[in-house]
């Protein structure tokens, strides 16, 4: 894995103050004892020698007032230097929270094109009815490896289709196969953009968003973030007439050039968010704004057939270690539902698998 700097701001140098104090102390002693005597001694690296020959007999002792003058001047110099870093304007607890990014974050990359083929094959084997989406993911992963990028990622996707066809499951499975953290955001229950990107400090409940919290917790810069039912996202209007919508907040994150220096509303610093794999889902793309559609052209997905669902049940049943009898019982239930004119969705199949697994794992009754 490759480590990159995701924070577009320099951390204050903790060694700056002692280094400046040593330099000022040395300069003042040169003035007091004469530069000629000190020049006769070998030069010493200021940063490597903390004491700087404190006990040398040919150096004059500094008075208390002289030492205090050095401390005050050092504080002014350090204060001027730290003003260049936006981190110094943060609260101590927020600055401590971002301290984990001092040494950057890791990017997970695929070792070869063969691994990209394996991931695409695994996605298609689980959900062949989502072939338009899995093919696009396959091409993006291959291109990421061919370019030699430090981390693999998928260009923003907008999956449009009926609910319960496996869009969220596809995103979770993709994150597991790549080996990166995943985040699922339900747009219907989020308060505008605040849940994902955070809120500005002017709001009473200001806090960083779930996207930033995920990266701070996992220290991985290319997670897979899934936003479900994006067309139903809410919005918030401030008393000053400002509008905060989820779709507007996503626009700079979906564009690689602007995502490379995305400004966090809460921390008010620039972050490199271009390696995130965004997967959006909608039930009807026609209600989405044109700027979002220009960045994510919708990929229309069809409902799975009964044969698709039976294949998914067999594949998942074998992975969970279910008995052949339980798997066949689920397939028979799907056939009976189809004869009655009702084709269950993928969520129903997962519930059947969960119930069968609980029944097989329950302790025997005596």
Secondary structure as UniProt FT lines:
FT   STRAND          2..4
FT   TURN            14..15
FT   HELIX           16..33
FT   HELIX           35..39
FT   TURN            46..48
FT   TURN            54..55
FT   TURN            57..58
FT   HELIX           64..82
FT   TURN            83..84
FT   HELIX           86..89
FT   HELIX           92..97
FT   HELIX           98..101
FT   TURN            102..103
FT   STRAND          105..107
FT   HELIX           113..126
FT   HELIX           128..130
FT   HELIX           131..146
FT   TURN            147..148
FT   STRAND          157..160
FT   TURN            163..164
FT   HELIX           167..178
FT   STRAND          182..186
FT   TURN            187..189
FT   TURN            192..193
FT   HELIX           194..197
FT   TURN            201..202
FT   TURN            204..205
FT   HELIX           210..218
FT   STRAND          224..228
FT   HELIX           230..232
FT   STRAND          235..237
FT   TURN            239..240
FT   STRAND          243..245
FT   HELIX           246..254
FT   HELIX           256..259
FT   TURN            260..261
FT   STRAND          262..263
FT   TURN            265..267
FT   STRAND          270..271
FT   TURN            274..275
FT   STRAND          277..282
FT   HELIX           285..287
FT   HELIX           290..295
FT   STRAND          298..300
FT   HELIX           306..320
FT   HELIX           324..339
FT   TURN            340..341
FT   HELIX           346..361
//
